[in-house]
Amino acid sequence: MGDTSERVTVRIPQDLLEKLKLIQQSKGTPTISDAIREALERFVDMNLPPPNIRKVVVDLSRQDNRQLEEFVREGGSVSVDDAVRSAVREYIRIRIENLGTARGRRESVSVAADGSPPP
């Protein structure tokens, strides 16, 4: 956070405050203000990313999230976000390779079938 800050007063419904308190406690955030500040920082990051980046929100099951956290703890990645980014990059790379391979097979089949190159 910057050197200066400004106090902002916000009224929120009681049920939302209770949820924020649960998050604060589960994450070990020192105060509710810190939890709200962290949430606002994430909100700003999601809505004002650098121009070359598009943020994507992914909902994961608790089990998948625990497995990712364990993967990070064991040194498989520097963070859960980084592990997900790497997994998505690898998935896309494989899918693109498979599309190219499948396209090549289709083209070779059409050449073999009628003796002429595909249109």
N, C-alpha and C positions, 0 to 999 in steps of 0.2 A: 504494500500500500504506500501511497505517497507520503510526503512529510506533513502535509496538512490534511485535515478531514473536516467534514461539516456534519452537524447533527441533523438528521431527518426524522421526523415523527411520522409513523405509519400505523394505521389501525388495521388489524387483520382479524379475521374470525377466530374464535376460540379453538375450533377443531383444527385449523391450520397451525395455530400456535402449538397445540399439543403434538402435532406431527413433527413440527420443527424441533421441539424439545426432545422427542424420541431420537431424531436424527443426531442432534447435538450430543446426546448421551452415548449413542451407539458408536459415533465417530470419535468420542473423547474430546470434542471441541470445548475449549474453556468456558465460553459464554454463549448465550443465545444470539447476542449481537455478532459474535464471530461466525456463528453458523449462518446467520442471515447474510453477512458480508460475503462469505464463501459462495453462498447460493447466488447472490447478485453478480459476483465475478464470473461464475459459470454462465449465467444468463447473458451477460455482456459478451463473453467469449463465443457463445453459440450464435448470437445475433450480429456480431461485428467481427467475424473472422478476417484474417488477412485476405486480400483479393485472390490469391492463388490457392486458397484452401476452402473447401466446403465441409462444414461439420455435419456429421450424421449421428443420430441418436439410435442406439441399439438396445432393445430390451432383452436381457438374458435371464434365464431361469436362475434360481439361487444356486443350483448345482453347477451350472456352467460358470457362474461367477466365482464360486468357491474354487473350482478347478483352475480358472485363470489366475486367481490370487495365489494359489499354491504354486502354479507354474512360475509366477514372478518371484515368490519367496525362495524357490529352488534355484533361481538364477537364470531361468529360461528367457527372461525378458526384463527390461528395466522398469516396465510398468504394464498395467492391464491395457491401457490405451495403446501402447506400443505393440503389445502382443496381438491385439485385435487388428491394428493396422497391418502388421506383418502377415497375419493370416489372410486378410482380405486381398493383399497384393499377391500372395502366393496362389490363392484361389483363382483370381482373375488371370494370372499368368498361365496356369494350367488350363483353364477354360479356353483361352485364346489359342494356346498350342493345340488343344483338342479340336477346336473349330477348324484350324488350318489343316490338321491331319485329315479330318473328316472331309473337308472340301477337296483336298488333294485326292483322296480315295474316290470321291464322286466324279471328279474330272477324269481320272484315269479309267474309271469304269465306262464313262460315256465315250471316251476315245476308243476303248477296246470294243465296245458294242457296235459301233457303226464305222469305225476306221477314220473318222474325221475329228478335228479338235472341237471342244465345246464352243458354243456361240459366245 
